Amino acid sequence: VNHQKADWVSIHQQICQLLIPIRTSLPFLLSEKERKHGMEQLVKRQKYIIDLAYSTAQQFVWDGKHKEAIPAALHALRFGTEVYGSNSVQLVPAYLLLAEASAGVGNLPEASKYLSQAQWIVLGTPDCGAALQCKLHRSLGLFCAAEGNFEQALYHLANDIYLASSTFGLKSIETSGGYFHMANVFFRQNKMDIANSLYAEV
């Protein structure tokens, strides 16, 4: 009951009516053209649900409501898997969001599992864009910092900054996020000079 209530509050209330045409199977006696059109409409609806579920989960994370974000992010992942396949790079943002939400509720083993899956997909996609690799390194850096593994956190955040600056530019907002998180790690290590210098850069 608690699980159903959490799912309802998180996302189900918004997508309940959208699920009806997706869960309804196509009539058997259709022409090839009608069947193709039906499949196109199905994929279109699924992609809409993926976007809605992902943006809802993202908003919950931004609001600090990590527990509420998880069911929505799981829906984004589930429909993403149906549309793109289980090893698609399109799933990485949902995995990263699930990792962040799981870490936010204190479930680091679960967060680690989602991060590993995202990392595996990125490693298996040679033409993966730098922007997505940048997000992955930031998530890995934040996870390592949460575990107290500061050296590994700095390694991933340095990669985040490198990829962000080469993609968006040295003075971009995207790059400043990496500097900010790196400054926080140095702050936690009590290296105030480096931390203050990075905060100034931000």
Backbone as a ProteinNet text record, in pm:
[ID]
protein_1_A
[PRIMARY]
VNHQKADWVSIHQQICQLLIPIRTSLPFLLSEKERKHGMEQLVKRQKYIIDLAYSTAQQFVWDGKHKEAIPAALHALRFGTEVYGSNSVQLVPAYLLLAEASAGVGNLPEASKYLSQAQWIVLGTPDCGAALQCKLHRSLGLFCAAEGNFEQALYHLANDIYLASSTFGLKSIETSGGYFHMANVFFRQNKMDIANSLYAEV
[TERTIARY]
83.7	0	87.3	192.2	282.4	351.6	390.7	458.2	363.4	237.7	139.4	113.3	106.7	81.9	198.2	321.8	440.7	442.5	407.9	403.5	298.2	182.4	73.5	113.6	172.7	214.8	324.8	417.6	532.2	494.5	428.9	409.9	278.7	229.3	117.1	-5.9	-29.2	-143.4	-138.5	-17.1	-1.6	-11.4	31.3	37.6	-70.5	-156.1	-256	-338.3	-394.3	-477.4	-394.9	-267.9	-180.5	-144.7	-152.4	-115.2	-221.7	-347.1	-456.8	-433.7	-409.9	-387.7	-258.6	-160.4	-34.7	-55.8	-134.3	-158.2	-262.3	-337	-438	-371	-385.6	-320.2	-396.2	-321.7	-380.4	-473	-584	-672.4	-594.4	-629	-554.5	-573.3	-694.9	-725.9	-703.9	-580.3	-546.1	-460.4	-467.8	-378.6	-237.2	-138.5	1.9	20.7	-45.8	-35.3	-92.5	-209.1	-273	-188.9	-131.4	-48	77.1	137.5	256.4	221.8	107.1	63	37.7	-24.4	-50.9	76.5	178.9	308.4	378.1	368.1	427.5	361.9	228.7	155.1	193.9	211.8	251.3	387.4	484.8	619.9	616.3	533.5	519	467.1	365.9	309.3	412.9	485.9	587.5	696.2	739.9	842.4	790.1	662.9	602.9	605.8	571.5	572.7	715.6	813.4	954.1	993.5	962.6	998.4	928.4	799	720.2	771.9	796.4	844.5	982.8	1071.3	1206.9	1204.8	1128.5	1126	1060.1	961.5	898.2	999.1	1071.5	1172.9	1282.2	1325.1	1428.9	1384.4	1258.2	1204.7	1201.6	1161.9	1163.1	1304.2	1404.5	1544	1587.3	1555.4	1590.8	1525.6	1404.5	1332.8	1378.2	1474	1522.1	1429.5	1331.8	1235.9	1281.9	1392.4	1454.7	1366.9	1296.8	1211.5	1101.3	1042.5	934.8	986.6	1115.2	1173.1	1189.9	1211.2	1246.5	1139	1009.8	910.8	901	909.6	902.8	1022.6	1142.8	1263.5	1258.2	1199.8	1185	1092	985.6	896.2	970.8	1052.2	1131.5	1224.9	1286.2	1377.8	1301.9	1187.8	1110.7	1063.8	1005.5	956.9	1073.7	1183.5	1302.8	1357.7	1356.1	1403	1313.9	1181.4	1087.8	1110.9	1137	1150.5	1289.1	1395.1	1531.4	1613.4	1569	1647	1726	1768	1824.8	1968.1	2038	2176.1	2191.2	2081.2	2085	2139.7	2216.6	2272.3	2160.3	2042.2	1926.2	1881.1	1921.2	1881.8	1971	2088.8	2187.9	2132.4	2063.1	2010.5	1916.8	1834.1	1744.4	1823.9	1927.3	2012.3	2082.4	2131.7	2200.9	2104.8	1983.1	1881.7	1844.6	1830.2	1801.5	1915.8	2039.1	2154.8	2152.1	2123.8	2120.1	2008.1	1890.9	1777.1	1805.2	1864.6	1897.2	1998.8	2101.6	2201	2134.2	2038.3	1966.4	1886.2	1838.1	1765.3	1859.2	1990	2088.3	2112.3	2060.6	2079.7	2196.8	2319.4	2439.1	2461.1	2431.1	2447.3	2359	2237	2145.5	2198	2245.3	2302.3	2421.2	2505.7	2623	2581.8	2474.8	2425.1	2381.6	2307.1	2260.4	2377.4	2473.5	2591	2673.2	2686.8	2760.8	2693.6	2561.4	2486.6	2506.8	2498.8	2519.7	2661.9	2759.7	2899.7	2922.8	2861.8	2874.8	2821.6	2706.6	2647.2	2737.4	2786.4	2872.9	3001.6	3061.3	3184.6	3160.7	3039.7	3006.2	2954.9	2957.8	2909.3	3023.7	3105	3223.5	3191.4	3074.9	3040.1	2953.8	2959.7	2881.1	2928.5	2834.8	2866.7	2937.3	3019.5	3095.3	3002.6	2888.2	2795.5	2744.2	2714.5	2664.8	2777.4	2898.9	3013.5	3043	3025.6	3045.8	2948.1	2820.8	2719.2	2753.9	2801.3	2838	2951.6	3056.8	3170.1	3128	3036.8	2989.3	2915.7	2829.3	2754.5	2849.4	2948.7	3046.7	3126.9	3162.5	3235.7	3155.9	3029.3	2942.6	2921.8	2908.8	2890.8	3015.1	3133.9	3258.7	3274.6	3233.9	3240.8	3146.3	3027.2	2930.3	2984.9	3064	3125.8	3247.3	3297.8	3417.5	3546	3533.4	3649.5	3687	3755.2	3777.9	3872.7	3975.7	4070.6	3999.6	3917.6	3842.1	3739.1	3679.6	3582.8	3650.1	3771.1	3845.1	3882.5	3916.1	3948.4	3828.6	3710.9	3590.5	3548.8	3559.5	3521.3	3617.8	3746.4	3843.2	3805.2	3762.7	3715.1	3589.4	3500.3	3378.3	3414.1	3506.6	3546.9	3612.9	3700.2	3768	3665.9	3574.6	3475	3380	3338.1	3246	3312.7	3438	3505.7	3535.3	3569.3	3596.3	3467.8	3354.4	3226.6	3155.3	3149	3068.9	3153.2	3283.2	3370.3	3410	3527.1	3582.6	3494.3	3424.9	3345.3	3196.3	3163.5	3022.1	2964.9	2834	2762.6	2786.9	2787.5	2808.5	2942.8	3045.9	3179.3	3183.6	3115	3119.1	3062.6	2967.4	2913.7	3021.4	3109.5	3219.8	3316.3	3348.2	3435.6	3373.4	3242.9	3172.2	3181.2	3152.3	3156.1	3298.3	3396.5	3536.1	3576.5	3532	3559.6	3503.2	3382.6	3321.1	3405.6	3463.8	3549	3674	3739.5	3857.6	3821	3701.4	3652.6	3641.3	3586.2	3570.8	3706	3808.1	3943.5	4019.5	3953.9	4012.9	4124.1	4122	4218.6	4152.9	4150.6	4069.4	4120.1	4251.1	4305.3	4255.8	4266.7	4222.7	4071.1	3998.4	3852.1	3809.5	3868.5	3830.8	3863.6	3976.5	4015	3913.4	3866.2	3766.4	3630.7	3593.3	3466.9	3470.9	3588	3604.4	3588.4	3641.1	3628.2	3480.8	3405.2	3261.2	3191.6
-120	0	125.2	124.9	240.3	261.4	148.7	156	215.2	168.6	220.2	368.5	407.4	548.3	635.2	588.1	662.5	676	567.5	568	667	668.1	756.9	903.3	934.6	1072.4	1115.7	1024.3	1058.5	1084.8	988.7	1001.8	942.9	836.7	761.6	848.2	941.7	1030.9	1106.8	1144.2	1220.3	1133.5	1006.4	924.1	816.8	809	701.8	691.6	802.9	800.9	773.2	813.3	791.3	643.6	567.6	426.2	340.1	387.9	306.7	270.3	369.3	329.3	249.2	266.3	190.9	44.9	22.4	-113.4	-189.1	-117.4	-181.1	-234.6	-363.6	-420	-380.9	-375.5	-337.9	-448.9	-411.3	-514.5	-602.1	-729	-824.7	-802.6	-776.6	-766.2	-624.9	-583.2	-451.5	-467.8	-370.1	-371.8	-338.3	-364.1	-334.9	-186.8	-102.2	43.7	87.6	32.6	67.2	18.8	-101	-156.5	-69.3	-26.3	59.3	191.9	248.7	374.9	357.1	244.5	214.6	204.3	139.6	126.1	261.2	346	480.6	561.8	551.4	623.3	572	440.3	378.9	432.5	433	481	628.9	705.5	849.1	870.6	792.4	802.5	761.1	653	605.6	711.1	775	879.9	999	1030	1139.6	1105.4	980.4	936.7	938.3	896.6	899.2	1042.1	1137.9	1278.8	1332.4	1301.1	1349.2	1288.9	1157.5	1089.7	1140.9	1158.7	1206.1	1347.7	1437.8	1577.5	1587.2	1502.3	1499.9	1453.1	1345.1	1293.6	1397.8	1463.6	1566.3	1679.8	1720.5	1827.9	1786.7	1661.6	1611.5	1615.6	1574.4	1575.9	1718.4	1811.2	1951.9	2007	1957.9	2003.3	1929.5	1837.3	1760.8	1648.4	1613.2	1505.2	1378	1320.7	1207.8	1083.2	1059.6	940.6	945.7	1064.5	1081.1	1069.3	1098.7	1095.6	953.6	857.2	721.9	655.5	652.9	588.1	652.7	784.8	853.7	817.3	816.4	780.5	635.1	547.3	406.7	392.4	473.6	472.1	519	624.5	673.8	563.6	491.3	383.1	267.5	229.2	116.3	142.5	260.2	291.9	316.6	373.3	392.6	259.9	158.8	25.5	-33.4	-13.9	-65.3	0.1	131	205.1	189	200.8	208.1	80.2	-11.2	-132.2	-117.5	-230.6	-229.4	-176.9	-164.9	-114.9	18.9	89.5	215.8	329.3	415.8	533.2	628.5	613.1	695.1	668.6	555.7	520	583.4	629.6	679.9	792.6	895.1	1000	945.9	847.1	788.7	714.4	639.7	570	669.3	779	879.9	945.2	969.1	1028.1	930.5	802.7	700.7	690.1	701.2	696.5	814.8	933.7	1053.6	1046.1	998.9	986.8	880.7	768.4	660.7	709	780.6	836.3	937.2	1012.1	1113.2	1054.2	929.1	862.8	775.5	783.2	711	567.4	528.8	391.9	388.4	393.8	398.5	270.9	150.2	30.8	35.3	82.9	94.9	200.5	312.3	418.8	364.6	286.5	227.7	136.6	61	-30.8	47.4	156.3	237.1	306.1	354.7	419.6	320.5	198.7	95.4	64.8	58.9	31.6	145.3	269.3	385.5	384.2	355	352.8	242.3	127.8	15	53.2	119.1	160.3	261.8	361	465.1	402.7	311.3	244.9	161.8	108	26.7	106.9	239.4	327	419.8	378.1	457	600.4	620	754.6	832.8	793.1	862.9	1008.3	1101	1243	1284.8	1390.2	1440.7	1494.5	1551.4	1607.9	1498.8	1381	1270.6	1211.9	1201.9	1153.6	1247.3	1376	1478.3	1454.9	1429.9	1402.8	1277.2	1175.2	1050.1	1073.7	1144.9	1170.7	1255	1350.5	1430.9	1342.8	1255.4	1165.6	1072.4	1018.2	930.8	1007.5	1132.9	1216.8	1243.8	1277.8	1305.4	1179.9	1064.6	938.6	906.2	920.9	893.5	988.8	1114.1	1210.7	1169.3	1120.6	1075.2	956.2	872.9	756.9	796.2	920.2	963.9	929.6	884.7	851.4	977.2	1071.1	1203.9	1202.7	1116.9	1112.9	1069.4	966.2	917.4	1021.7	1091.2	1197.5	1307.2	1347.9	1453.3	1409.1	1281	1227.1	1242.5	1199.2	1206.3	1351.1	1435.6	1576.1	1648.1	1609.5	1666.9	1628.3	1502.3	1458.2	1533.7	1555.5	1633	1773	1839	1976.1	1977	1879.3	1872.2	1856	1760	1734	1852.4	1912.4	2026.9	2146.5	2174.5	2291.3	2271	2146.3	2121.9	2121.3	2094.2	2090.9	2226	2286.1	2408.1	2535.2	2520.7	2636.6	2650.5	2711.2	2726	2806.7	2905.2	2996.7	2961.6	2838.4	2800	2762.6	2771.7	2730	2581.3	2500.9	2355.6	2326.1	2400.5	2379.3	2426.1	2534.2	2589	2490.1	2405.8	2303.9	2208	2168	2078.8	2144.5	2273.3	2347.9	2355.1	2378.8	2392.3	2262.4	2150.1	2021.8	1985.7	2021.3	1995.4	2080.9	2205.8	2294.2	2235.5	2178.1	2116	1999.8	1921.8	1809.5	1862.2	1964.4	2022.3	2083.8	2143.1	2199.9	2089.6	1975	1862.7	1804.1	1823.1	1776.9	1882.1	1995	2105.8	2177.6	2167.8	2239.7	2369.8	2464.8	2585.7	2676.3	2684.3	2771.4	2728.2	2595.9	2543.9	2559.7	2526.9	2537	2679.9	2777.5	2918.8	2965.3	2918.4	2954	2899.1	2776.5	2716.5	2783.9	2818.1	2891.1	3024.4	3091.2	3218.8	3199.4	3087.2	3053.6	3036.2	2973.9	2954.1	3089.3
0	0	0	84.3	89.6	-45.2	-108.4	-237.9	-342.8	-342.7	-438.7	-416.1	-289.7	-257.4	-305	-280.7	-324.5	-475.9	-545.9	-691.9	-741	-675.1	-713.8	-696	-581	-551.6	-648.2	-676.2	-758.9	-903.8	-969.7	-1114.4	-1165.8	-1102.1	-1160.3	-1184	-1093.6	-1106.6	-1240.5	-1283.1	-1407.5	-1532.3	-1521.2	-1642.3	-1649.5	-1549	-1541.7	-1670.5	-1715.2	-1836.4	-1962	-1959.7	-2075.6	-2091.6	-1981.7	-1987.2	-2054.6	-2053.4	-2107.8	-2254.8	-2344.8	-2484.7	-2505.3	-2416.6	-2429.3	-2390.4	-2286.4	-2237.5	-2320.7	-2406.1	-2490	-2615.8	-2640.9	-2759.3	-2886	-2995.6	-3124.1	-3173.3	-3239.4	-3296.4	-3395.1	-3400.7	-3481	-3631.1	-3671.8	-3814	-3866.5	-3872.9	-3925.6	-4049.4	-4136.6	-4252.6	-4206.5	-4292.2	-4260.6	-4230.6	-4310.1	-4294.3	-4158.9	-4123.3	-3995.2	-3877.1	-3892.5	-3785.4	-3765.7	-3876.4	-3870	-3803.2	-3841.3	-3780.9	-3630.9	-3594.8	-3453.8	-3372.8	-3431.2	-3362.1	-3346.9	-3449.8	-3442.4	-3331.5	-3321.2	-3216.5	-3078.1	-3067.2	-2940.1	-2894.8	-2985.6	-2952.8	-2916.7	-2988.4	-2959.7	-2816.8	-2778	-2642	-2537.5	-2567.1	-2472.5	-2452.3	-2560.4	-2550.4	-2470.2	-2486.2	-2408.8	-2259.7	-2225.6	-2085.3	-2030.4	-2112.7	-2069.2	-2030.9	-2119.1	-2093.8	-1969.7	-1957.4	-1843.3	-1712.1	-1712.8	-1591.6	-1552.9	-1652.2	-1624.4	-1567.6	-1631.4	-1583.6	-1445.7	-1419.1	-1286.2	-1180.8	-1211.8	-1118.5	-1095.3	-1203	-1193.7	-1100.5	-1114.3	-1030.2	-882.9	-857.5	-719.3	-660.6	-739.6	-692	-661.7	-753.1	-730.3	-604.4	-574.4	-455	-328.8	-344.1	-229.4	-188.6	-274	-243.9	-315.1	-266.9	-334.6	-336.2	-227.4	-218.5	-323.5	-343.1	-440.9	-583.9	-602.8	-738	-791.1	-701.9	-744.9	-832.1	-791.2	-879	-1017.2	-1023.4	-1152.6	-1239.6	-1180.3	-1255.6	-1302.2	-1220.7	-1260.9	-1380.8	-1384.5	-1502.1	-1626.5	-1612.6	-1725.9	-1776.3	-1683.8	-1719.8	-1786.5	-1728.3	-1780.5	-1923.5	-1946.5	-2081.2	-2176.4	-2125.1	-2206.7	-2256.3	-2169.1	-2206.9	-2315.9	-2302.7	-2403.4	-2539.6	-2539.2	-2664.8	-2726.9	-2644.9	-2699	-2682.9	-2596.4	-2569.7	-2440.4	-2384.6	-2248.8	-2240.4	-2353.8	-2349.7	-2420.9	-2437	-2510.5	-2424.8	-2489.3	-2422.1	-2378	-2437.1	-2399.9	-2255.6	-2198.9	-2061.3	-1955.1	-1996.1	-1899.6	-1811.3	-1867.2	-1778.7	-1669.5	-1702.8	-1601.8	-1494.9	-1537.2	-1439.4	-1346.3	-1402.3	-1320.4	-1221.4	-1267	-1179.2	-1067.3	-1101	-999.3	-898.4	-947.5	-856.7	-761.2	-813.6	-729.4	-626	-669.3	-577.5	-471.3	-511.9	-416.2	-313.5	-360.4	-266.8	-174.6	-227.5	-149	-34.2	-51.7	58.2	142.1	112.4	193.1	150	32.1	-15.7	-114.6	-61.3	-146.4	-228.4	-176.3	-260.7	-386.7	-370	-484.7	-582.9	-529.6	-614	-692.3	-626.7	-691.1	-806.5	-786.6	-890	-1014.6	-993.7	-1107.5	-1178.2	-1101.2	-1161	-1243.3	-1192.8	-1265.8	-1399.4	-1396.8	-1520.2	-1620.9	-1573.6	-1661.1	-1717.7	-1632.3	-1674.7	-1778.4	-1757.1	-1849.6	-1988	-1992.3	-2120.2	-2190.4	-2115.3	-2174.7	-2228.5	-2152.6	-2197.9	-2324	-2337.5	-2453.7	-2572.4	-2560.1	-2668.5	-2709.8	-2807.9	-2845.3	-2889.4	-2952.4	-3001.3	-2901.7	-2773.7	-2670.3	-2659.9	-2656.7	-2652.6	-2524.1	-2535.8	-2421	-2312.1	-2351.4	-2252.3	-2158	-2213.8	-2131.4	-2046.2	-2103.7	-2026.8	-1909.6	-1934.7	-1831.9	-1714.8	-1747.8	-1643.6	-1565.2	-1636.8	-1570.6	-1470.9	-1513.3	-1423.7	-1303.3	-1325.4	-1212.2	-1112.2	-1163.3	-1074.4	-998.9	-1069.8	-1004.4	-899.4	-930.9	-836.1	-710.2	-728	-612.2	-528.4	-596.2	-524.7	-441.3	-502.8	-430.1	-311	-330.1	-219.9	-106.5	-142.7	-41.5	36.1	-31.4	34.6	118.1	96.4	167.3	93	-31.6	-115.6	-195	-129	-186.7	-307	-305	-417.5	-545.4	-534	-650.1	-692.9	-596.9	-627.9	-709.5	-667.8	-739.4	-880.7	-896	-1028.8	-1123.5	-1076.2	-1161.1	-1186.7	-1086.3	-1104.2	-1197.8	-1195.9	-1290	-1433.5	-1451.7	-1583.8	-1625	-1528.7	-1552.6	-1603.6	-1534.7	-1571.9	-1709.6	-1734.2	-1864.4	-1978.1	-1963.1	-2067.8	-2085.8	-1972.8	-1980	-2046.2	-2010.1	-2067.1	-2215.5	-2255.8	-2398.3	-2480.6	-2416.2	-2488.3	-2483.8	-2365.5	-2347.6	-2332.3	-2305.7	-2285.4	-2139.1	-2117.3	-1981.9	-1888.7	-1943.2	-1859.4	-1859.8	-1896.1	-1905.6	-1768.5	-1759.5	-1637.8	-1611.6	-1718.8	-1704.8	-1637.6	-1677.8	-1619.5	-1474.2	-1444.4	-1307.7	-1205.1	-1247.9	-1156.8	-1109.8	-1202.6	-1166.8	-1069.2	-1095.4	-1003.3	-863.2	-859.7	-731.6	-650.3	-717	-645.8	-603.3	-688.6	-653	-532.5	-530.2	-416.5	-287.9	-297.5	-179.5	-126.3	-219.7	-177.5	-106.6	-163.3	-98.1	37.2	44.6	171.4	276.6	236	329.4	370.2	285.5	319	401.2	427.1	502.8	425.4	293.9	209.2	163.7	256.2	238.8	126.4	107	2.1	-135.4	-162.2	-292.3	-304.9	-197.7	-200.2	-231	-162	-183.2	-323.8	-377.6	-513.4	-613.7	-591.9	-682.3	-666.4	-542.7	-522.3	-595.5	-592.1	-662	-813.1	-863.3	-1005.2	-1044.3	-955.6	-979.8	-988.2
[MASK]
++++++++++++++++++++++++++++++++++++++++++++++++++++++++++++++++++++++++++++++++++++++++++++++++++++++++++++++++++++++++++++++++++++++++++++++++++++++++++++++++++++++++++++++++++++++++++++++++++++++++++

